Amino acid sequence: MISKKLEEALNEQIREEFYSASYYLSISAWASSQDYNGTASFFMIQVQEEVGHAMKMFNFLFDVESRAIVPALDQPPADFDGLEDAFQKTLKHEKYITGRIHKLVALAREENDYAMENFLQWFVTEQVEEEANMNKVLAQIKMIGGDARAVFMLDRELGQRQAFGGE
Ligand code: OFO
């Protein structure tokens, strides 16, 4: 059993993870509409990862005899100003999520909940990977500038990417 405070905080994070999934689904839909089909598929993998993150937390709450709540979600943005904008916003969002995970760890520590703290370590590592992956793509986008052929190649490369190793 975890404290009420931790249960609420983890339920809030479940909402954030599902929101991340819907945000990235929206980027994927936008990318498809712009014929960036590789990017669309890249973000579909992200969607699956985010649902995986939410479900990990969801199941953990039941493991510790607490209650997970299915959240209501805000509408994510639907339009982006190009690939750089989409990836910039993704990186910014991931940094926000990292900050939230770190606050959750601090809260688990404050509450002397070692099981929860240990559970959250997976997410601490995952966030390092998520930010690194987005930084890598952004660096490539900046490198190629507006070169249409290079953008085409990058989009194709993004489409070949499989799951990042996270869940
Ligand atoms: Fe769940 O890591 Fe991204 O948001």
Backbone and ligand atoms as CSV (ligand in chain L), in Angstrom:
chain,resi,resn,atom,element,x,y,z
A,1,MET,N,N,0.851,-1.203,0.000
A,1,MET,CA,C,0.000,0.000,0.000
A,1,MET,C,C,0.885,1.251,0.000
A,2,ILE,N,N,0.572,2.192,-0.881
A,2,ILE,CA,C,1.334,3.443,-0.853
A,2,ILE,C,C,0.453,4.551,-0.270
A,3,SER,N,N,1.092,5.684,0.058
A,3,SER,CA,C,0.322,6.768,0.679
A,3,SER,C,C,-0.647,7.379,-0.338
A,4,LYS,N,N,-1.653,8.023,0.166
A,4,LYS,CA,C,-2.670,8.693,-0.674
A,4,LYS,C,C,-1.973,9.715,-1.581
A,5,LYS,N,N,-1.005,10.423,-0.986
A,5,LYS,CA,C,-0.286,11.467,-1.715
A,5,LYS,C,C,0.440,10.868,-2.937
A,6,LEU,N,N,1.099,9.730,-2.702
A,6,LEU,CA,C,1.828,9.080,-3.798
A,6,LEU,C,C,0.858,8.493,-4.821
A,7,GLU,N,N,-0.235,7.955,-4.326
A,7,GLU,CA,C,-1.232,7.388,-5.248
A,7,GLU,C,C,-1.749,8.491,-6.184
A,8,GLU,N,N,-2.043,9.650,-5.606
A,8,GLU,CA,C,-2.548,10.761,-6.430
A,8,GLU,C,C,-1.483,11.238,-7.407
A,9,ALA,N,N,-0.259,11.334,-6.910
A,9,ALA,CA,C,0.830,11.824,-7.766
A,9,ALA,C,C,1.090,10.857,-8.921
A,10,LEU,N,N,1.020,9.571,-8.659
A,10,LEU,CA,C,1.262,8.601,-9.738
A,10,LEU,C,C,0.090,8.588,-10.720
A,11,ASN,N,N,-1.111,8.785,-10.209
A,11,ASN,CA,C,-2.260,8.890,-11.114
A,11,ASN,C,C,-2.141,10.124,-12.011
A,12,GLU,N,N,-1.612,11.216,-11.461
A,12,GLU,CA,C,-1.390,12.412,-12.290
A,12,GLU,C,C,-0.377,12.108,-13.385
A,13,GLN,N,N,0.639,11.338,-13.011
A,13,GLN,CA,C,1.666,10.990,-14.011
A,13,GLN,C,C,1.103,10.054,-15.087
A,14,ILE,N,N,0.176,9.191,-14.704
A,14,ILE,CA,C,-0.483,8.324,-15.693
A,14,ILE,C,C,-1.190,9.213,-16.731
A,15,ARG,N,N,-1.847,10.265,-16.237
A,15,ARG,CA,C,-2.510,11.198,-17.168
A,15,ARG,C,C,-1.479,11.832,-18.108
A,16,GLU,N,N,-0.326,12.242,-17.550
A,16,GLU,CA,C,0.716,12.867,-18.380
A,16,GLU,C,C,1.239,11.902,-19.447
A,17,GLU,N,N,1.382,10.641,-19.068
A,17,GLU,CA,C,1.907,9.650,-20.026
A,17,GLU,C,C,0.889,9.393,-21.136
A,18,PHE,N,N,-0.391,9.314,-20.777
A,18,PHE,CA,C,-1.410,9.145,-21.821
A,18,PHE,C,C,-1.499,10.412,-22.676
A,19,TYR,N,N,-1.292,11.572,-22.029
A,19,TYR,CA,C,-1.293,12.809,-22.819
A,19,TYR,C,C,-0.118,12.807,-23.804
A,20,SER,N,N,1.044,12.321,-23.342
A,20,SER,CA,C,2.207,12.220,-24.246
A,20,SER,C,C,1.825,11.353,-25.445
A,21,ALA,N,N,1.141,10.234,-25.183
A,21,ALA,CA,C,0.740,9.345,-26.281
A,21,ALA,C,C,-0.174,10.094,-27.248
A,22,SER,N,N,-1.116,10.861,-26.721
A,22,SER,CA,C,-2.042,11.540,-27.624
A,22,SER,C,C,-1.341,12.702,-28.346
A,23,TYR,N,N,-0.397,13.345,-27.680
A,23,TYR,CA,C,0.393,14.416,-28.308
A,23,TYR,C,C,1.168,13.842,-29.503
A,24,TYR,N,N,1.810,12.706,-29.286
A,24,TYR,CA,C,2.627,12.129,-30.357
A,24,TYR,C,C,1.764,11.520,-31.453
A,25,LEU,N,N,0.584,11.065,-31.103
A,25,LEU,CA,C,-0.341,10.583,-32.128
A,25,LEU,C,C,-0.758,11.760,-33.010
A,26,SER,N,N,-0.909,12.920,-32.387
A,26,SER,CA,C,-1.268,14.121,-33.130
A,26,SER,C,C,-0.116,14.548,-34.050
A,27,ILE,N,N,1.118,14.445,-33.558
A,27,ILE,CA,C,2.265,14.780,-34.428
A,27,ILE,C,C,2.328,13.784,-35.582
A,28,SER,N,N,2.052,12.518,-35.293
A,28,SER,CA,C,2.070,11.499,-36.341
A,28,SER,C,C,1.016,11.811,-37.411
A,29,ALA,N,N,-0.162,12.220,-36.967
A,29,ALA,CA,C,-1.241,12.556,-37.906
A,29,ALA,C,C,-0.838,13.763,-38.755
A,30,TRP,N,N,-0.227,14.770,-38.095
A,30,TRP,CA,C,0.231,15.950,-38.841
A,30,TRP,C,C,1.296,15.530,-39.864
A,31,ALA,N,N,2.249,14.691,-39.441
A,31,ALA,CA,C,3.335,14.267,-40.343
A,31,ALA,C,C,2.754,13.535,-41.559
A,32,SER,N,N,1.774,12.670,-41.335
A,32,SER,CA,C,1.129,11.971,-42.466
A,32,SER,C,C,0.504,12.968,-43.424
A,33,SER,N,N,-0.128,13.996,-42.861
A,33,SER,CA,C,-0.804,14.978,-43.712
A,33,SER,C,C,0.197,15.771,-44.551
A,34,GLN,N,N,1.456,15.792,-44.117
A,34,GLN,CA,C,2.507,16.522,-44.848
A,34,GLN,C,C,3.354,15.574,-45.711
A,35,ASP,N,N,2.936,14.319,-45.774
A,35,ASP,CA,C,3.673,13.274,-46.515
A,35,ASP,C,C,5.029,12.943,-45.915
A,36,TYR,N,N,5.201,13.230,-44.646
A,36,TYR,CA,C,6.401,12.756,-43.931
A,36,TYR,C,C,6.035,11.389,-43.329
A,37,ASN,N,N,5.979,10.396,-44.178
A,37,ASN,CA,C,5.461,9.106,-43.706
A,37,ASN,C,C,6.415,8.396,-42.743
A,38,GLY,N,N,7.715,8.605,-42.927
A,38,GLY,CA,C,8.691,8.005,-42.009
A,38,GLY,C,C,8.549,8.616,-40.618
A,39,THR,N,N,8.388,9.930,-40.590
A,39,THR,CA,C,8.225,10.629,-39.309
A,39,THR,C,C,6.928,10.180,-38.628
A,40,ALA,N,N,5.896,9.998,-39.446
A,40,ALA,CA,C,4.610,9.541,-38.894
A,40,ALA,C,C,4.798,8.193,-38.202
A,41,SER,N,N,5.549,7.310,-38.834
A,41,SER,CA,C,5.759,5.986,-38.239
A,41,SER,C,C,6.666,6.070,-36.997
A,42,PHE,N,N,7.660,6.961,-37.050
A,42,PHE,CA,C,8.533,7.208,-35.892
A,42,PHE,C,C,7.682,7.600,-34.677
A,43,PHE,N,N,6.734,8.508,-34.891
A,43,PHE,CA,C,5.920,8.961,-33.762
A,43,PHE,C,C,4.899,7.915,-33.322
A,44,MET,N,N,4.508,7.034,-34.238
A,44,MET,CA,C,3.610,5.947,-33.827
A,44,MET,C,C,4.331,5.022,-32.843
A,45,ILE,N,N,5.639,4.841,-33.046
A,45,ILE,CA,C,6.409,4.027,-32.088
A,45,ILE,C,C,6.446,4.728,-30.735
A,46,GLN,N,N,6.607,6.058,-30.794
A,46,GLN,CA,C,6.587,6.829,-29.537
A,46,GLN,C,C,5.257,6.677,-28.809
A,47,VAL,N,N,4.183,6.669,-29.594
A,47,VAL,CA,C,2.845,6.518,-28.999
A,47,VAL,C,C,2.787,5.211,-28.212
A,48,GLN,N,N,3.259,4.143,-28.846
A,48,GLN,CA,C,3.227,2.832,-28.176
A,48,GLN,C,C,4.071,2.854,-26.902
A,49,GLU,N,N,5.223,3.531,-26.985
A,49,GLU,CA,C,6.078,3.609,-25.792
A,49,GLU,C,C,5.375,4.346,-24.657
A,50,GLU,N,N,4.711,5.450,-25.008
A,50,GLU,CA,C,4.036,6.243,-23.963
A,50,GLU,C,C,2.884,5.474,-23.326
A,51,VAL,N,N,2.143,4.735,-24.153
A,51,VAL,CA,C,1.062,3.920,-23.580
A,51,VAL,C,C,1.692,2.871,-22.652
A,52,GLY,N,N,2.834,2.330,-23.063
A,52,GLY,CA,C,3.556,1.367,-22.225
A,52,GLY,C,C,3.955,1.972,-20.887
A,53,HIS,N,N,4.413,3.250,-20.918
A,53,HIS,CA,C,4.799,3.925,-19.664
A,53,HIS,C,C,3.585,4.068,-18.746
A,54,ALA,N,N,2.486,4.528,-19.345
A,54,ALA,CA,C,1.264,4.727,-18.546
A,54,ALA,C,C,0.818,3.397,-17.939
A,55,MET,N,N,0.854,2.340,-18.718
A,55,MET,CA,C,0.369,1.045,-18.239
A,55,MET,C,C,1.273,0.452,-17.159
A,56,LYS,N,N,2.567,0.739,-17.279
A,56,LYS,CA,C,3.512,0.285,-16.237
A,56,LYS,C,C,3.086,0.880,-14.883
A,57,MET,N,N,2.784,2.176,-14.903
A,57,MET,CA,C,2.365,2.869,-13.676
A,57,MET,C,C,0.992,2.368,-13.220
A,58,PHE,N,N,0.107,2.207,-14.179
A,58,PHE,CA,C,-1.251,1.735,-13.913
A,58,PHE,C,C,-1.193,0.384,-13.181
A,59,ASN,N,N,-0.408,-0.538,-13.724
A,59,ASN,CA,C,-0.311,-1.873,-13.121
A,59,ASN,C,C,0.408,-1.849,-11.775
A,60,PHE,N,N,1.391,-0.962,-11.651
A,60,PHE,CA,C,2.112,-0.846,-10.382
A,60,PHE,C,C,1.153,-0.479,-9.252
A,61,LEU,N,N,0.246,0.442,-9.541
A,61,LEU,CA,C,-0.696,0.866,-8.499
A,61,LEU,C,C,-1.515,-0.311,-7.979
A,62,PHE,N,N,-1.900,-1.216,-8.870
A,62,PHE,CA,C,-2.643,-2.390,-8.401
A,62,PHE,C,C,-1.735,-3.339,-7.639
A,63,ASP,N,N,-0.482,-3.446,-8.088
A,63,ASP,CA,C,0.478,-4.312,-7.379
A,63,ASP,C,C,0.648,-3.883,-5.921
A,64,VAL,N,N,0.563,-2.570,-5.678
A,64,VAL,CA,C,0.743,-2.087,-4.302
A,64,VAL,C,C,-0.604,-1.805,-3.624
A,65,GLU,N,N,-1.616,-2.493,-4.130
A,65,GLU,CA,C,-2.970,-2.424,-3.540
A,65,GLU,C,C,-3.536,-1.006,-3.507
A,66,SER,N,N,-3.208,-0.237,-4.555
A,66,SER,CA,C,-3.801,1.099,-4.672
A,66,SER,C,C,-4.700,1.116,-5.901
A,67,ARG,N,N,-5.195,2.289,-6.217
A,67,ARG,CA,C,-6.198,2.381,-7.266
A,67,ARG,C,C,-5.705,3.275,-8.400
A,68,ALA,N,N,-5.711,2.740,-9.635
A,68,ALA,CA,C,-5.378,3.552,-10.809
A,68,ALA,C,C,-6.671,4.110,-11.393
A,69,ILE,N,N,-6.571,5.350,-11.859
A,69,ILE,CA,C,-7.756,6.018,-12.428
A,69,ILE,C,C,-7.501,6.305,-13.908
A,70,VAL,N,N,-8.486,5.996,-14.739
A,70,VAL,CA,C,-8.368,6.322,-16.173
A,70,VAL,C,C,-8.635,7.823,-16.319
A,71,PRO,N,N,-7.653,8.582,-16.874
A,71,PRO,CA,C,-7.769,10.041,-16.854
A,71,PRO,C,C,-8.528,10.646,-18.042
A,72,ALA,N,N,-9.023,11.867,-17.847
A,72,ALA,CA,C,-9.519,12.686,-18.968
A,72,ALA,C,C,-8.314,13.425,-19.527
A,73,LEU,N,N,-8.303,13.628,-20.838
A,73,LEU,CA,C,-7.138,14.271,-21.460
A,73,LEU,C,C,-7.515,15.567,-22.167
A,74,ASP,N,N,-6.569,16.532,-22.167
A,74,ASP,CA,C,-6.758,17.747,-22.959
A,74,ASP,C,C,-6.469,17.428,-24.419
A,75,GLN,N,N,-7.008,18.267,-25.276
A,75,GLN,CA,C,-6.753,18.120,-26.721
A,75,GLN,C,C,-5.314,18.549,-27.022
A,76,PRO,N,N,-4.522,17.718,-27.692
A,76,PRO,CA,C,-3.144,18.139,-28.013
A,76,PRO,C,C,-3.129,19.079,-29.221
A,77,PRO,N,N,-2.015,19.822,-29.433
A,77,PRO,CA,C,-1.923,20.659,-30.636
A,77,PRO,C,C,-2.006,19.793,-31.891
A,78,ALA,N,N,-2.575,20.355,-32.954
A,78,ALA,CA,C,-2.755,19.561,-34.180
A,78,ALA,C,C,-1.835,20.006,-35.312
A,79,ASP,N,N,-1.327,21.245,-35.228
A,79,ASP,CA,C,-0.521,21.761,-36.343
A,79,ASP,C,C,0.874,22.154,-35.896
A,80,PHE,N,N,1.817,21.907,-36.779
A,80,PHE,CA,C,3.226,22.186,-36.489
A,80,PHE,C,C,3.837,22.906,-37.684
A,81,ASP,N,N,4.905,23.675,-37.385
A,81,ASP,CA,C,5.528,24.492,-38.438
A,81,ASP,C,C,6.659,23.769,-39.137
A,82,GLY,N,N,6.575,22.491,-39.296
A,82,GLY,CA,C,7.644,21.741,-39.962
A,82,GLY,C,C,8.285,20.743,-39.001
A,83,LEU,N,N,9.214,19.966,-39.542
A,83,LEU,CA,C,9.845,18.894,-38.750
A,83,LEU,C,C,10.592,19.438,-37.538
A,84,GLU,N,N,11.320,20.537,-37.749
A,84,GLU,CA,C,12.111,21.075,-36.629
A,84,GLU,C,C,11.192,21.484,-35.486
A,85,ASP,N,N,10.108,22.140,-35.830
A,85,ASP,CA,C,9.145,22.571,-34.804
A,85,ASP,C,C,8.570,21.353,-34.066
A,86,ALA,N,N,8.202,20.310,-34.822
A,86,ALA,CA,C,7.613,19.110,-34.197
A,86,ALA,C,C,8.601,18.462,-33.227
A,87,PHE,N,N,9.865,18.370,-33.639
A,87,PHE,CA,C,10.860,17.726,-32.756
A,87,PHE,C,C,11.271,18.637,-31.593
A,88,GLN,N,N,11.301,19.960,-31.858
A,88,GLN,CA,C,11.592,20.904,-30.749
A,88,GLN,C,C,10.537,20.750,-29.669
A,89,LYS,N,N,9.286,20.699,-30.097
A,89,LYS,CA,C,8.181,20.611,-29.128
A,89,LYS,C,C,8.218,19.268,-28.407
A,90,THR,N,N,8.620,18.235,-29.123
A,90,THR,CA,C,8.727,16.910,-28.489
A,90,THR,C,C,9.810,16.931,-27.412
A,91,LEU,N,N,10.954,17.527,-27.749
A,91,LEU,CA,C,12.046,17.593,-26.772
A,91,LEU,C,C,11.620,18.400,-25.544
A,92,LYS,N,N,10.959,19.527,-25.798
A,92,LYS,CA,C,10.494,20.383,-24.694
A,92,LYS,C,C,9.530,19.588,-23.799
A,93,HIS,N,N,8.652,18.829,-24.431
A,93,HIS,CA,C,7.684,18.038,-23.661
A,93,HIS,C,C,8.396,16.960,-22.847
A,94,GLU,N,N,9.377,16.318,-23.467
A,94,GLU,CA,C,10.109,15.265,-22.734
A,94,GLU,C,C,10.864,15.843,-21.538
A,95,LYS,N,N,11.396,17.063,-21.702
A,95,LYS,CA,C,12.103,17.703,-20.577
A,95,LYS,C,C,11.114,17.964,-19.440
A,96,TYR,N,N,9.931,18.373,-19.806
A,96,TYR,CA,C,8.876,18.598,-18.809
A,96,TYR,C,C,8.559,17.282,-18.079
A,97,ILE,N,N,8.453,16.191,-18.841
A,97,ILE,CA,C,8.154,14.880,-18.239
A,97,ILE,C,C,9.305,14.457,-17.315
A,98,THR,N,N,10.532,14.686,-17.746
A,98,THR,CA,C,11.686,14.352,-16.908
A,98,THR,C,C,11.594,15.067,-15.565
A,99,GLY,N,N,11.269,16.355,-15.616
A,99,GLY,CA,C,11.130,17.145,-14.388
A,99,GLY,C,C,10.071,16.543,-13.468
A,100,ARG,N,N,8.992,16.099,-14.058
A,100,ARG,CA,C,7.896,15.511,-13.256
A,100,ARG,C,C,8.340,14.198,-12.615
A,101,ILE,N,N,9.059,13.373,-13.392
A,101,ILE,CA,C,9.529,12.089,-12.851
A,101,ILE,C,C,10.480,12.349,-11.676
A,102,HIS,N,N,11.357,13.337,-11.842
A,102,HIS,CA,C,12.300,13.647,-10.760
A,102,HIS,C,C,11.549,14.107,-9.501
A,103,LYS,N,N,10.503,14.879,-9.701
A,103,LYS,CA,C,9.702,15.324,-8.539
A,103,LYS,C,C,9.026,14.139,-7.864
A,104,LEU,N,N,8.598,13.172,-8.664
A,104,LEU,CA,C,7.968,11.971,-8.106
A,104,LEU,C,C,8.969,11.183,-7.261
A,105,VAL,N,N,10.203,11.079,-7.764
A,105,VAL,CA,C,11.251,10.375,-7.006
A,105,VAL,C,C,11.470,11.097,-5.675
A,106,ALA,N,N,11.545,12.431,-5.727
A,106,ALA,CA,C,11.763,13.203,-4.505
A,106,ALA,C,C,10.612,12.971,-3.514
A,107,LEU,N,N,9.407,12.890,-4.033
A,107,LEU,CA,C,8.240,12.663,-3.176
A,107,LEU,C,C,8.283,11.266,-2.548
A,108,ALA,N,N,8.670,10.271,-3.354
A,108,ALA,CA,C,8.768,8.897,-2.833
A,108,ALA,C,C,9.804,8.840,-1.706
A,109,ARG,N,N,10.887,9.584,-1.893
A,109,ARG,CA,C,11.950,9.646,-0.866
A,109,ARG,C,C,11.430,10.282,0.411
A,110,GLU,N,N,10.739,11.388,0.211
A,110,GLU,CA,C,10.156,12.128,1.337
A,110,GLU,C,C,9.230,11.232,2.154
A,111,GLU,N,N,8.529,10.363,1.449
A,111,GLU,CA,C,7.550,9.488,2.109
A,111,GLU,C,C,8.169,8.160,2.565
A,112,ASN,N,N,9.479,8.044,2.376
A,112,ASN,CA,C,10.197,6.798,2.715
A,112,ASN,C,C,9.593,5.577,2.036
A,113,ASP,N,N,9.155,5.764,0.781
A,113,ASP,CA,C,8.570,4.644,0.041
A,113,ASP,C,C,9.645,4.080,-0.903
A,114,TYR,N,N,10.377,3.098,-0.409
A,114,TYR,CA,C,11.520,2.567,-1.166
A,114,TYR,C,C,11.074,1.778,-2.390
A,115,ALA,N,N,9.936,1.094,-2.298
A,115,ALA,CA,C,9.435,0.322,-3.451
A,115,ALA,C,C,9.092,1.266,-4.597
A,116,MET,N,N,8.443,2.357,-4.251
A,116,MET,CA,C,8.062,3.341,-5.277
A,116,MET,C,C,9.305,4.009,-5.861
A,117,GLU,N,N,10.245,4.337,-5.002
A,117,GLU,CA,C,11.475,4.980,-5.472
A,117,GLU,C,C,12.206,4.048,-6.449
A,118,ASN,N,N,12.254,2.786,-6.083
A,118,ASN,CA,C,12.913,1.803,-6.933
A,118,ASN,C,C,12.168,1.640,-8.256
A,119,PHE,N,N,10.858,1.597,-8.185
A,119,PHE,CA,C,10.024,1.484,-9.387
A,119,PHE,C,C,10.302,2.652,-10.336
A,120,LEU,N,N,10.452,3.848,-9.775
A,120,LEU,CA,C,10.619,5.047,-10.602
A,120,LEU,C,C,11.982,5.145,-11.272
A,121,GLN,N,N,12.952,4.372,-10.774
A,121,GLN,CA,C,14.295,4.453,-11.365
A,121,GLN,C,C,14.281,4.089,-12.851
A,122,TRP,N,N,13.414,3.135,-13.224
A,122,TRP,CA,C,13.307,2.750,-14.636
A,122,TRP,C,C,12.949,3.970,-15.483
A,123,PHE,N,N,12.069,4.820,-14.952
A,123,PHE,CA,C,11.619,5.999,-15.693
A,123,PHE,C,C,12.711,7.072,-15.745
A,124,VAL,N,N,13.520,7.134,-14.688
A,124,VAL,CA,C,14.623,8.110,-14.686
A,124,VAL,C,C,15.557,7.783,-15.857
A,125,THR,N,N,15.899,6.508,-15.997
A,125,THR,CA,C,16.786,6.071,-17.088
A,125,THR,C,C,16.110,6.263,-18.444
A,126,GLU,N,N,14.859,5.908,-18.510
A,126,GLU,CA,C,14.102,6.032,-19.764
A,126,GLU,C,C,14.079,7.482,-20.255
A,127,GLN,N,N,13.943,8.437,-19.320
A,127,GLN,CA,C,13.889,9.838,-19.732
A,127,GLN,C,C,15.224,10.314,-20.302
A,128,VAL,N,N,16.324,9.784,-19.784
A,128,VAL,CA,C,17.634,10.160,-20.343
A,128,VAL,C,C,17.667,9.726,-21.813
A,129,GLU,N,N,17.186,8.514,-22.059
A,129,GLU,CA,C,17.164,7.963,-23.410
A,129,GLU,C,C,16.223,8.754,-24.323
A,130,GLU,N,N,15.063,9.095,-23.801
A,130,GLU,CA,C,14.076,9.819,-24.622
A,130,GLU,C,C,14.630,11.189,-25.042
A,131,GLU,N,N,15.231,11.896,-24.115
A,131,GLU,CA,C,15.781,13.210,-24.458
A,131,GLU,C,C,16.942,13.066,-25.442
A,132,ALA,N,N,17.792,12.053,-25.222
A,132,ALA,CA,C,18.951,11.856,-26.112
A,132,ALA,C,C,18.481,11.549,-27.530
A,133,ASN,N,N,17.469,10.717,-27.670
A,133,ASN,CA,C,16.960,10.363,-28.998
A,133,ASN,C,C,16.419,11.583,-29.728
A,134,MET,N,N,15.672,12.403,-29.012
A,134,MET,CA,C,15.083,13.589,-29.655
A,134,MET,C,C,16.176,14.612,-29.995
A,135,ASN,N,N,17.160,14.750,-29.123
A,135,ASN,CA,C,18.279,15.659,-29.396
A,135,ASN,C,C,19.026,15.243,-30.649
A,136,LYS,N,N,19.189,13.932,-30.812
A,136,LYS,CA,C,19.906,13.398,-31.962
A,136,LYS,C,C,19.182,13.755,-33.265
A,137,VAL,N,N,17.891,13.539,-33.286
A,137,VAL,CA,C,17.111,13.844,-34.497
A,137,VAL,C,C,17.144,15.351,-34.773
A,138,LEU,N,N,16.994,16.142,-33.715
A,138,LEU,CA,C,17.003,17.599,-33.896
A,138,LEU,C,C,18.330,18.083,-34.476
A,139,ALA,N,N,19.416,17.504,-34.006
A,139,ALA,CA,C,20.738,17.896,-34.514
A,139,ALA,C,C,20.816,17.591,-36.010
A,140,GLN,N,N,20.271,16.444,-36.412
A,140,GLN,CA,C,20.288,16.085,-37.839
A,140,GLN,C,C,19.436,17.063,-38.654
A,141,ILE,N,N,18.283,17.414,-38.117
A,141,ILE,CA,C,17.396,18.345,-38.832
A,141,ILE,C,C,18.103,19.685,-39.030
A,142,LYS,N,N,18.805,20.145,-37.991
A,142,LYS,CA,C,19.504,21.431,-38.093
A,142,LYS,C,C,20.635,21.350,-39.104
A,143,MET,N,N,21.306,20.183,-39.131
A,143,MET,CA,C,22.438,19.985,-40.027
A,143,MET,C,C,22.021,20.073,-41.491
A,144,ILE,N,N,20.874,19.484,-41.817
A,144,ILE,CA,C,20.481,19.425,-43.229
A,144,ILE,C,C,19.743,20.675,-43.702
A,145,GLY,N,N,19.317,21.522,-42.759
A,145,GLY,CA,C,18.629,22.761,-43.141
A,145,GLY,C,C,17.409,22.442,-43.984
A,146,GLY,N,N,17.203,23.226,-45.051
A,146,GLY,CA,C,15.998,23.038,-45.873
A,146,GLY,C,C,16.231,22.141,-47.083
A,147,ASP,N,N,17.378,21.478,-47.175
A,147,ASP,CA,C,17.696,20.659,-48.345
A,147,ASP,C,C,16.651,19.535,-48.529
A,148,ALA,N,N,15.826,19.659,-49.562
A,148,ALA,CA,C,14.682,18.752,-49.746
A,148,ALA,C,C,15.105,17.288,-49.846
A,149,ARG,N,N,16.195,17.047,-50.558
A,149,ARG,CA,C,16.648,15.659,-50.731
A,149,ARG,C,C,17.082,15.055,-49.382
A,150,ALA,N,N,17.809,15.871,-48.608
A,150,ALA,CA,C,18.271,15.400,-47.292
A,150,ALA,C,C,17.083,15.190,-46.342
A,151,VAL,N,N,16.098,16.064,-46.430
A,151,VAL,CA,C,14.897,15.916,-45.592
A,151,VAL,C,C,14.199,14.602,-45.951
A,152,PHE,N,N,14.131,14.336,-47.266
A,152,PHE,CA,C,13.504,13.093,-47.739
A,152,PHE,C,C,14.236,11.878,-47.161
A,153,MET,N,N,15.577,11.930,-47.203
A,153,MET,CA,C,16.386,10.813,-46.690
A,153,MET,C,C,16.183,10.645,-45.173
A,154,LEU,N,N,16.173,11.767,-44.474
A,154,LEU,CA,C,16.004,11.701,-43.017
A,154,LEU,C,C,14.637,11.110,-42.666
A,155,ASP,N,N,13.612,11.563,-43.387
A,155,ASP,CA,C,12.271,11.039,-43.122
A,155,ASP,C,C,12.249,9.525,-43.347
A,156,ARG,N,N,12.936,9.103,-44.402
A,156,ARG,CA,C,12.977,7.665,-44.684
A,156,ARG,C,C,13.686,6.909,-43.555
A,157,GLU,N,N,14.786,7.504,-43.093
A,157,GLU,CA,C,15.553,6.884,-42.001
A,157,GLU,C,C,14.710,6.797,-40.712
A,158,LEU,N,N,13.978,7.855,-40.440
A,158,LEU,CA,C,13.128,7.853,-39.236
A,158,LEU,C,C,12.082,6.742,-39.315
A,159,GLY,N,N,11.627,6.482,-40.523
A,159,GLY,CA,C,10.614,5.440,-40.727
A,159,GLY,C,C,11.150,4.036,-40.489
A,160,GLN,N,N,12.476,3.900,-40.571
A,160,GLN,CA,C,13.062,2.565,-40.364
A,160,GLN,C,C,13.295,2.256,-38.889
A,161,ARG,N,N,13.184,3.273,-38.084
A,161,ARG,CA,C,13.483,3.089,-36.661
A,161,ARG,C,C,12.470,2.185,-35.978
A,162,GLN,N,N,13.026,1.270,-35.217
A,162,GLN,CA,C,12.167,0.389,-34.427
A,162,GLN,C,C,12.045,0.986,-33.028
A,163,ALA,N,N,11.451,0.235,-32.120
A,163,ALA,CA,C,11.320,0.727,-30.745
A,163,ALA,C,C,12.712,1.051,-30.212
A,164,PHE,N,N,12.790,2.096,-29.388
A,164,PHE,CA,C,14.061,2.608,-28.889
A,164,PHE,C,C,14.699,1.788,-27.793
A,165,GLY,N,N,14.098,0.711,-27.452
A,165,GLY,CA,C,14.683,-0.060,-26.352
A,165,GLY,C,C,13.898,0.173,-25.070
A,166,GLY,N,N,13.220,1.309,-24.983
A,166,GLY,CA,C,12.321,1.523,-23.854
A,166,GLY,C,C,11.061,0.735,-24.145
A,167,GLU,N,N,10.089,0.788,-23.231
A,167,GLU,CA,C,8.863,0.048,-23.537
A,167,GLU,C,C,7.782,1.013,-23.955
L,1,OFO,FE1,FE,6.819,8.673,-21.060
L,1,OFO,O1,O,8.330,9.418,-21.677
L,1,OFO,FE2,FE,7.909,10.487,-23.056
L,1,OFO,O2,O,6.631,11.499,-22.337
